[in-house]
Amino acid sequence: MTAYARAFLLGTALTLSLGAMAPAVAADAPKPWMDTKLSPDQRAALLDKELTVEERVGLVHGPMAMPFLGATLPEGAIGSAGYIPGVPRLGIPALQETDASLGVANPMNVRPGDPSTALPSGLSLAATWNPEVAYKGGAMIGREAHAKGFNVLLAGGVNLARDPRNGRNFEYLGEDPLLSGTLGGESIRGIQDQHVVSTIKHFAVNDQETQRMTIDVKIGEAAARESDLLAFQLAIEKGKPGSVMCAYNKVNGAYACDNPFLLNKVLKTDWAYPGWVMSDWGAVHGVQAALNGLDQESGEQIDALLAPGGAGKVWFNEPLKAALADKTVPAERLSDMTRRILRSMFAAGLFDDPATKAPIDFNAHAQVTKAAGTEGIVLLKNKGDLLPLAAPIGGKGGKTVTVIGGFANVGVLSGGGSSQVVSDAGPGASIPLGGDGMMGAFRTVVYHASSPLKAIRAKAGEKQVRYIDGSYPAEAAAVAKTTDIAIVFVTQWMTEGADAPDLSLPNGQDALVAAVAAANPNTIVVLETGGPVHMPWLDKVAGVVEAWYPGSRGGEAIADILYGDANPSGRLPITFPASDAQLLHKDIPGADKPEFSPAEITYAEGADVGYRHYAKVGWKPLFPFGYGLSYTHFAYGDVKVTGGDTLTVSFEVTNTGKRPGQDVPQVYLTSAAGAKTQRLIGWSKVALAPGEKRRVSVTADTRLLGNFDEAAHAWQVKAGEYQVGVGASATDLALKGAAAVTASTRQP
């Protein structure tokens, strides 16, 4: 047993004899744990005392709830990602678990005819820089989950984007821990306010998909605490998720779900996290994981398939019972596992407001996802103010338009894997790709049935718009030459289980854009991508709009931006590299090996993720973190910085243009007690009418001013002068200021 495990178990007050059997509880017997005046901890402790060993073991493992790997739908399961049977005699509800952060998934159509509202991708959400949008989106998918009978959403992805080729970047919230932690926490809070437990995932440093089951991530403690772990810490503080889902990968030699440093030391001791740790599906490697901080085994069929010695090894079932019998796993540890689960169930309201089938207002939810998609769109280029396009008056006149490519006649792209949502708008197109490996069955490209072409025609007039599918660049160029405007839709499909081999647009789309741009100087490119892409044609086109995966009402959101019914206010949450030379790893480790091969990656950049590394080495990106254009203009002035225990930065923002719009002024720490740095310490999203001025104030979390001192095991802020920059992106800091900060120490 590790020192961390021993220390953790010594703090556990309750004990349980392996052979003890709790007395039967009659249906009409008092149930003191149902007293809502008691705290979740008190209620969980009372209920846990009533559990038998068999019931405890039953709460700490469960199967997938879909027909996968030869399994059948478990009795009592609604059907989705996972299922943990309840304890009917004590009134403990089953855990009905569904993916994911972008909506209620329906994998393999396990629930025929049961659609959901699809939110835009995580990167789109991060691009809003708007905590209110994050909360509303979380609340919306939480309501849908509750109305479908689910009480656990496997949401809350906050892994940082260390490599723009990561196949799951689209699910996450960018490269900065403050932005990711803030928006992730608000989304989680929105979900849990609907009486649904939200996870936060994937803990931790799960930043590539290639060899994700075996990759060993090498990173120093201070670097991890100041980057990936800080994103989790902030999100946990803000959202209070009921469960933490540990990751597949190893961290410094130990699997994340069997990692005493991550689970017992950081999460449960330093952060005093009261909820439970569930495994990712197929991430458990032995019963010793219970000692090292894992509380629940998920998707046990996968573990059984991958277990050494053959199938059938569900670690937290018979092997756990054997470990309890020989006291390898103390009885009080099992009791702690179940109390943590029960505590989160009480805290989220699973007992007091159980998930029940109910009608869903899809029309109202469509407005939530459309608003989020619209606000997440980033205008990257607008030469000569070509955008917004003018809609014709009365449906007559106006500019003629050629819409090209991207299945724009059908819908908008979504990302693949466990986050895939079957939209209430229906699948506009579904293209099965298949493939080898565990995720092969899930490799289907899905377009939500929200057609940008249809939405553009509704604004421009049916006769003003032509459509070409883009299969042949020469044909598309010839038609584009005959109209005033060419709008080329290009796509990059990303998915769980695979990373992109490079940042080019697949299927010859770069050649398509280049041909159209050569034929028509008024070419606008709309990107539907899972992250950054190279743009070799950038200087040849008039406009570029990053729409990400814009959700089940994304076509309408894109058209609103193109025609000025909405003013773009999205800002990049991730740096767009200028070339492959700016990738920190030329080749993705493990990409040349079969699945499940050992691999290793060292994050030598440490805490300097994304824009911080660019600033440190002096690289100029294609588009910087925080960048985004508007149809109006903003100016900043009168900066004031006050010091003391932390920094407070206030300044004025003025809309100097002719349209109402939203701006995202950002505050960066540029020097800390004489040490040069670059770190986002705050921002504000401000809506202003033309000519309107507003004063904005940002106060920094001291963890963003200091560094984690491994020897002192604490955050340390040095005394000295701290300099800041205020501006429109990480590379555009119009205002500068400084103030003295006193030395301080903060516990981890």
Long-range contacts (C-beta under 8 A, 24 or more apart in sequence): 1-291, 2-260, 2-264, 2-291, 2-292, 4-260, 4-261, 4-264, 4-265, 4-269, 4-292, 4-293, 5-260, 5-264, 5-291, 5-292, 5-293, 7-264, 7-269, 8-264, 8-268, 8-269, 8-293, 9-330, 9-332, 9-333, 9-336, 12-332, 12-333, 12-335, 12-336, 14-45, 14-48, 14-49, 14-332, 14-335, 14-336, 14-339, 15-331, 15-332, 15-335, 16-53, 16-56, 16-331, 16-332, 16-334, 16-335, 17-331, 18-53, 18-324, 18-325, 18-331, 19-53, 20-52, 20-53, 21-52, 21-53, 22-49, 22-50, 22-51, 22-52, 22-55, 23-50, 24-89, 25-50, 25-89, 25-90, 31-90, 31-91, 33-346, 33-351, 34-91, 34-351, 34-352, 36-352, 40-343, 40-344, 40-346, 40-347, 41-274, 41-343, 43-342, 43-343, 43-346, 43-351, 44-339, 44-340, 44-342, 44-343, 44-345, 44-346, 45-339, 47-90, 47-92, 47-342, 48-335, 48-338, 48-339, 48-342, 50-90, 51-87, 51-90, 51-338, 53-321, 53-324, 53-331, 53-334, 55-87, 55-90, 56-334, 56-335, 56-337, 56-338, 57-316, 57-317, 57-320, 57-321, 57-334, 58-84, 58-85, 58-87, 59-84, 59-87, 59-92, 59-296, 59-337, 59-338, 59-341, 60-290, 60-295, 60-296, 60-297, 60-316, 60-320, 60-334, 60-337, 60-338, 60-341, 61-296, 61-297, 61-298, 61-300, 61-314, 61-315, 61-316, 61-317, 61-320, 62-95, 62-296, 62-297, 62-298, 62-300, 63-299, 63-300, 63-301, 64-281, 64-299, 64-300, 64-301, 64-302, 65-96, 65-97, 65-110, 66-107, 66-108, 66-110, 67-108, 67-110, 68-107, 68-108, 68-301, 68-441, 69-301, 69-302, 69-305, 70-301, 71-301, 73-110, 78-111, 78-148, 78-149, 78-150, 79-110, 79-111, 80-104, 80-105, 80-106, 80-107, 80-110, 80-111, 80-150, 81-105, 81-107, 81-154, 81-281, 81-299, 81-418, 82-152, 82-154, 82-281, 82-298, 82-299, 84-296, 91-351, 92-342, 92-345, 92-351, 93-151, 93-345, 93-350, 93-351, 93-354, 93-355, 95-151, 95-152, 95-197, 95-341, 95-345, 96-149, 96-150, 96-151, 96-152, 96-355, 97-150, 97-152, 97-153, 97-154, 97-298, 98-145, 98-148, 98-150, 98-152, 98-153, 98-154, 99-153, 99-154, 99-155, 99-418, 99-419, 100-153, 100-154, 100-155, 100-157, 100-171, 100-418, 100-419, 101-141, 101-153, 101-155, 101-156, 101-157, 101-171, 101-187, 101-419, 102-141, 102-171, 102-414, 102-415, 102-419, 102-421, 102-551, 103-141, 103-144, 103-419, 103-421, 103-423, 103-552, 104-141, 104-144, 104-145, 104-148, 104-150, 104-153, 104-421, 105-418, 105-419, 105-420, 105-421, 105-422, 106-421, 106-422, 107-418, 107-420, 107-442, 108-441, 109-422, 111-148, 114-148, 114-422, 115-422, 115-423, 115-424, 115-425, 115-426, 116-141, 116-144, 116-148, 116-421, 116-422, 116-423, 116-424, 117-141, 117-144, 117-360, 117-362, 117-365, 117-366, 117-368, 117-369, 117-421, 117-423, 117-424, 117-552, 118-369, 118-414, 118-421, 118-423, 118-448, 118-551, 118-552, 119-369, 119-372, 119-421, 119-551, 120-369, 120-372, 120-373, 120-376, 120-548, 120-549, 120-550, 120-551, 120-554, 121-170, 121-171, 121-414, 121-415, 121-530, 121-548, 121-549, 121-550, 121-551, 122-157, 122-170, 122-171, 122-172, 122-173, 123-161, 123-169, 123-170, 123-172, 123-173, 123-174, 123-376, 123-530, 123-531, 123-548, 123-573, 123-574, 124-372, 124-373, 124-376, 124-377, 124-547, 124-548, 124-549, 124-550, 124-551, 124-570, 125-173, 125-183, 125-187, 125-372, 125-376, 126-172, 126-173, 126-174, 126-179, 126-180, 126-183, 126-376, 126-573, 126-574, 127-174, 127-375, 127-376, 127-377, 127-378, 127-546, 127-548, 127-570, 127-571, 127-572, 127-573, 127-628, 128-183, 128-372, 128-375, 128-376, 128-569, 128-570, 128-685, 129-179, 129-183, 129-570, 129-571, 129-573, 129-664, 129-683, 129-685, 130-183, 130-375, 130-685, 131-182, 131-183, 131-186, 132-186, 133-371, 133-372, 133-375, 133-376, 134-182, 134-183, 134-184, 134-186, 134-187, 134-190, 135-186, 135-187, 135-189, 135-190, 136-190, 136-368, 136-371, 136-372, 137-187, 137-190, 137-368, 137-369, 137-372, 138-186, 138-187, 138-188, 138-189, 138-190, 138-191, 138-198, 139-190, 139-191, 139-193, 139-194, 140-190, 140-365, 140-368, 140-369, 141-191, 142-190, 142-191, 142-192, 142-193, 142-194, 142-195, 142-196, 142-198, 143-194, 143-360, 143-365, 144-360, 144-365, 145-191, 145-194, 145-196, 145-355, 146-194, 146-195, 146-196, 146-355, 146-356, 146-358, 147-355, 147-356, 147-357, 147-358, 147-359, 147-360, 148-355, 148-357, 148-360, 149-355, 149-356, 149-357, 150-196, 150-355, 151-195, 151-196, 151-197, 151-345, 151-348, 151-350, 151-354, 151-355, 152-196, 152-197, 152-198, 152-199, 152-242, 152-243, 153-191, 153-196, 153-197, 153-198, 153-199, 154-199, 154-201, 154-245, 154-418, 155-187, 155-188, 155-191, 155-198, 155-199, 155-201, 156-184, 156-187, 156-188, 156-191, 156-198, 156-199, 156-200, 156-201, 156-235, 156-239, 156-241, 157-184, 157-200, 157-201, 157-202, 158-184, 158-200, 158-201, 158-231, 158-232, 158-235, 159-201, 159-202, 159-204, 159-205, 159-206, 159-207, 159-228, 159-231, 159-247, 160-207, 160-227, 160-228, 160-231, 160-609, 160-610, 161-207, 161-531, 161-573, 161-574, 161-609, 161-610, 162-207, 162-208, 162-584, 162-603, 162-605, 162-609, 162-610, 163-207, 163-208, 163-499, 163-583, 163-584, 163-585, 163-588, 164-503, 164-531, 164-532, 164-574, 164-575, 164-576, 164-577, 164-583, 165-208, 165-499, 165-500, 165-501, 165-502, 165-503, 165-531, 165-583, 165-588, 166-207, 166-208, 166-209, 166-499, 166-531, 167-209, 167-417, 167-494, 167-495, 167-496, 167-497, 167-498, 167-499, 167-500, 167-530, 168-209, 168-417, 168-494, 168-496, 169-494, 169-530, 169-531, 169-574, 170-415, 170-494, 170-530, 170-531, 170-548, 170-549, 171-415, 171-417, 171-419, 171-496, 173-231, 173-573, 174-573, 174-574, 174-610, 174-625, 175-573, 175-574, 175-575, 175-609, 175-610, 175-611, 175-625, 176-573, 176-609, 176-610, 176-611, 176-625, 176-680, 177-226, 177-227, 177-228, 177-230, 177-231, 177-234, 177-609, 178-230, 178-234, 178-680, 178-681, 178-682, 178-701, 178-704, 179-573, 179-680, 179-683, 180-231, 180-234, 180-235, 180-573, 181-230, 181-231, 181-232, 181-233, 181-234, 181-235, 181-237, 181-238, 182-234, 182-235, 182-238, 184-231, 184-234, 184-235, 184-238, 184-239, 185-234, 185-235, 185-236, 185-237, 185-238, 185-239, 186-238, 186-239, 187-239, 188-235, 188-238, 188-239, 188-240, 188-241, 189-238, 189-239, 189-240, 192-239, 192-240, 192-241, 192-242, 192-348, 195-348, 195-349, 195-350, 195-352, 195-353, 195-354, 195-355, 196-348, 196-355, 197-241, 197-242, 197-243, 197-344, 197-345, 197-348, 197-350, 198-239, 198-241, 198-242, 198-243, 199-241, 199-242, 199-243, 199-244, 199-245, 199-278, 200-232, 200-235, 200-236, 200-239, 200-241, 200-243, 200-244, 200-245, 201-244, 201-245, 201-247, 201-280, 202-245, 202-246, 202-247, 202-248, 202-256, 202-280, 203-232, 203-244, 203-245, 203-246, 203-247, 203-256, 203-262, 203-267, 203-277, 204-228, 204-229, 204-232, 204-246, 204-247, 204-251, 204-256, 204-262, 205-247, 205-249, 205-251, 205-256, 205-603, 206-247, 206-248, 206-249, 206-256, 207-603, 208-499, 208-588, 208-589, 208-601, 209-496, 209-497, 209-498, 209-499, 210-498, 210-499, 210-588, 210-589, 210-590, 210-591, 210-599, 211-589, 211-590, 211-591, 211-593, 211-595, 211-596, 211-597, 211-598, 211-599, 212-247, 212-248, 212-249, 212-497, 213-248, 213-249, 213-282, 213-283, 213-595, 213-596, 214-249, 214-250, 214-590, 214-596, 214-597, 214-598, 214-599, 215-249, 215-250, 215-589, 215-590, 215-599, 215-600, 215-601, 216-249, 216-250, 216-251, 216-252, 216-253, 216-598, 216-599, 216-600, 216-601, 217-249, 217-250, 217-251, 217-252, 217-601, 217-603, 218-252, 218-600, 218-601, 218-602, 218-603, 219-251, 219-252, 219-602, 219-603, 219-606, 220-606, 220-710, 221-708, 221-710, 222-606, 222-607, 222-707, 222-708, 222-709, 222-710, 223-603, 223-606, 223-607, 224-251, 224-607, 225-266, 225-708, 225-748, 226-606, 226-607, 226-703, 226-707, 226-708, 227-606, 227-607, 227-609, 229-266, 230-703, 233-271, 234-701, 236-271, 236-273, 240-347, 241-275, 242-275, 242-276, 242-344, 242-345, 242-347, 242-348, 243-275, 243-276, 243-277, 243-278, 243-296, 243-344, 244-273, 244-275, 244-276, 244-277, 244-278, 245-277, 245-278, 245-279, 245-280, 245-298, 246-277, 246-278, 246-279, 246-280, 246-283, 246-294, 247-280, 247-283, 248-280, 248-282, 248-283, 254-292, 255-283, 255-285, 255-289, 256-283, 257-283, 257-284, 257-285, 257-289, 257-294, 258-284, 258-285, 258-286, 258-288, 258-289, 258-292, 258-294, 259-292, 259-293, 260-291, 260-292, 260-293, 262-293, 263-292, 263-293, 263-294, 264-292, 264-293, 266-748, 267-293, 268-293, 270-747, 270-748, 271-748, 274-340, 274-343, 274-344, 275-340, 275-343, 275-344, 275-347, 276-337, 276-340, 276-341, 276-343, 276-344, 277-340, 279-303, 282-306, 282-438, 284-315, 284-316, 285-315, 286-315, 286-319, 287-315, 287-316, 287-319, 287-320, 287-322, 287-323, 287-328, 287-329, 288-328, 289-315, 290-316, 290-320, 290-323, 290-329, 290-333, 290-334, 290-337, 291-328, 291-329, 291-333, 295-336, 295-337, 295-340, 295-341, 296-337, 296-341, 302-438, 362-424, 365-424, 366-424, 366-425, 366-552, 366-553, 367-553, 369-551, 369-552, 369-553, 370-551, 370-553, 370-554, 370-556, 370-557, 372-551, 373-547, 373-550, 373-551, 373-553, 373-554, 373-557, 374-557, 374-560, 374-561, 374-566, 375-569, 375-570, 375-662, 376-548, 376-550, 376-570, 377-545, 377-546, 377-547, 377-548, 377-550, 377-557, 377-558, 377-561, 377-568, 377-570, 378-545, 378-546, 378-568, 378-570, 378-571, 378-572, 378-627, 378-628, 378-629, 379-543, 379-544, 379-545, 379-546, 379-561, 379-568, 379-570, 379-628, 379-629, 379-630, 379-631, 380-544, 380-545, 380-546, 380-623, 380-627, 380-628, 380-629, 381-538, 381-541, 381-542, 381-543, 381-544, 381-629, 382-542, 382-543, 382-629, 383-541, 383-542, 383-543, 384-542, 385-631, 386-485, 386-522, 386-524, 386-542, 386-543, 387-524, 387-543, 387-545, 387-561, 387-562, 387-564, 387-631, 388-561, 388-562, 388-563, 388-564, 388-631, 389-460, 389-485, 389-562, 389-563, 389-564, 390-563, 390-564, 391-459, 391-460, 391-563, 391-564, 392-460, 392-461, 392-464, 395-461, 396-461, 398-460, 398-461, 398-464, 399-460, 399-464, 399-483, 399-484, 399-485, 400-464, 400-465, 400-466, 400-482, 400-483, 400-484, 400-485, 401-456, 401-460, 401-464, 401-465, 401-466, 401-483, 401-484, 401-485, 401-486, 401-487, 402-465, 402-466, 402-467, 402-468, 402-476, 402-479, 402-480, 402-482, 402-483, 402-485, 402-486, 402-487, 402-520, 403-452, 403-453, 403-456, 403-465, 403-466, 403-467, 403-468, 403-487, 403-489, 404-467, 404-468, 404-469, 404-470, 404-476, 404-479, 404-480, 404-486, 404-487, 404-488, 404-489, 404-512, 404-516, 405-468, 405-469, 405-470, 405-476, 405-488, 405-489, 405-490, 405-509, 405-512, 406-452, 406-470, 406-488, 406-489, 406-490, 406-491, 406-526, 406-528, 407-447, 407-469, 407-489, 407-491, 408-451, 408-452, 408-453, 408-467, 408-487, 408-489, 408-526, 408-555, 409-451, 409-453, 409-454, 409-467, 409-469, 410-447, 410-449, 410-451, 411-447, 411-448, 411-449, 411-450, 411-451, 411-554, 411-555, 412-447, 412-448, 412-450, 412-452, 412-528, 412-547, 412-549, 412-550, 412-551, 412-554, 412-555, 412-558, 413-445, 413-446, 413-447, 413-491, 413-493, 413-528, 413-549, 414-446, 414-447, 414-448, 414-549, 414-551, 415-493, 415-494, 415-495, 415-496, 415-530, 415-549, 416-442, 416-443, 416-444, 416-445, 416-446, 416-493, 416-494, 416-495, 416-496, 417-442, 417-495, 417-496, 417-497, 418-442, 418-496, 419-496, 420-444, 420-446, 421-552, 423-448, 423-449, 423-450, 423-552, 424-552, 425-449, 425-450, 425-552, 425-553, 436-595, 437-497, 437-595, 438-497, 438-595, 439-495, 439-496, 439-497, 439-498, 442-495, 442-496, 442-497, 443-495, 443-497, 445-493, 448-551, 448-552, 448-554, 449-552, 450-550, 450-551, 450-552, 450-553, 450-554, 450-555, 450-556, 451-555, 452-489, 452-526, 452-554, 452-555, 452-558, 452-559, 453-555, 454-555, 455-555, 455-556, 455-558, 455-559, 455-560, 456-487, 456-559, 456-562, 456-563, 458-559, 459-559, 459-562, 459-563, 459-565, 460-563, 470-509, 470-512, 473-508, 473-511, 473-512, 473-514, 473-515, 473-516, 474-515, 476-512, 476-515, 476-516, 477-515, 477-516, 477-518, 477-519, 477-520, 478-519, 480-516, 480-519, 480-520, 480-523, 481-519, 481-520, 483-520, 484-522, 485-520, 485-522, 485-523, 485-524, 486-516, 486-517, 486-519, 486-520, 486-522, 486-523, 486-524, 487-523, 487-524, 487-525, 487-526, 487-562, 488-512, 488-513, 488-516, 488-523, 488-524, 488-525, 488-526, 489-526, 489-528, 490-525, 490-526, 490-527, 490-528, 490-529, 491-528, 491-529, 492-527, 492-528, 492-529, 492-530, 492-531, 492-533, 493-530, 494-529, 494-530, 494-531, 499-588, 499-591, 500-530, 500-531, 501-588, 501-591, 502-580, 503-532, 503-533, 503-534, 503-577, 503-580, 504-533, 504-534, 505-533, 505-534, 510-534, 510-536, 510-537, 513-537, 513-541, 514-540, 517-541, 524-562, 526-558, 526-562, 528-554, 531-574, 532-574, 532-575, 532-576, 532-577, 532-622, 532-623, 533-576, 534-577, 534-579, 534-580, 534-622, 535-622, 538-622, 546-570, 546-572, 564-631, 564-659, 567-630, 567-631, 567-632, 567-659, 567-660, 567-661, 567-662, 568-628, 568-629, 568-630, 568-631, 569-628, 569-630, 569-661, 569-662, 569-663, 569-664, 569-685, 570-628, 571-626, 571-627, 571-628, 571-664, 571-666, 571-729, 572-623, 572-624, 572-625, 572-626, 572-627, 572-628, 572-729, 573-625, 574-610, 574-625, 575-610, 575-611, 575-614, 575-621, 575-623, 575-624, 575-625, 575-730, 576-621, 576-622, 576-623, 576-624, 577-621, 577-622, 578-619, 578-620, 578-621, 578-622, 582-614, 582-619, 582-621, 584-613, 611-678, 611-730, 611-731, 612-677, 612-678, 612-679, 614-730, 615-678, 615-730, 616-678, 620-731, 621-731, 624-729, 624-730, 624-731, 624-732, 625-680, 625-729, 625-730, 626-664, 626-666, 626-680, 626-728, 626-729, 626-730, 626-732, 627-728, 627-729, 627-730, 627-731, 627-732, 628-664, 628-728, 628-729, 630-657, 630-659, 630-661, 630-662, 630-663, 631-657, 631-659, 631-661, 632-656, 632-657, 632-658, 632-659, 632-660, 632-661, 632-690, 633-657, 634-661, 634-663, 634-665, 634-688, 634-728, 635-734, 636-665, 636-726, 636-727, 636-734, 636-735, 637-735, 638-695, 639-726, 639-735, 639-736, 639-737, 640-737, 641-724, 641-737, 641-738, 641-739, 642-739, 643-722, 643-739, 643-740, 643-741, 643-742, 644-739, 644-740, 644-741, 644-742, 645-702, 645-741, 645-742, 645-744, 646-699, 646-700, 646-701, 646-702, 646-705, 646-741, 647-681, 647-699, 647-700, 647-705, 647-722, 647-724, 647-739, 647-741, 648-697, 648-698, 648-699, 648-700, 649-681, 649-682, 649-697, 649-698, 649-699, 649-700, 649-724, 649-726, 649-737, 650-695, 650-696, 650-697, 650-698, 651-695, 651-696, 651-726, 651-735, 652-693, 652-694, 652-695, 652-696, 653-684, 653-686, 653-688, 653-693, 653-694, 653-695, 653-696, 654-688, 654-691, 654-692, 654-693, 654-694, 655-688, 655-689, 655-690, 655-691, 655-692, 655-693, 656-691, 657-690, 658-690, 659-690, 660-687, 660-688, 660-689, 660-690, 661-687, 661-688, 662-686, 662-687, 662-688, 663-688, 663-728, 664-728, 665-696, 665-726, 665-727, 665-728, 666-726, 666-727, 666-728, 666-729, 666-730, 667-698, 667-700, 667-724, 667-725, 667-726, 668-724, 668-725, 668-726, 668-727, 668-730, 668-733, 669-700, 669-704, 669-705, 669-722, 669-723, 669-724, 670-723, 670-724, 670-725, 670-733, 670-736, 671-721, 671-722, 671-723, 671-738, 672-705, 672-706, 672-718, 672-720, 672-722, 673-718, 673-719, 673-720, 673-721, 673-722, 673-741, 674-720, 674-721, 678-730, 679-704, 680-704, 680-730, 681-705, 681-724, 702-744, 702-746, 703-746, 705-741, 706-744, 706-746, 708-748, 712-745, 713-748, 714-745, 714-746, 714-747, 714-748, 715-745, 715-746, 715-747, 715-748, 716-743, 716-744, 716-745, 717-741, 717-742, 717-743, 717-744, 717-745, 717-746, 718-743, 719-743
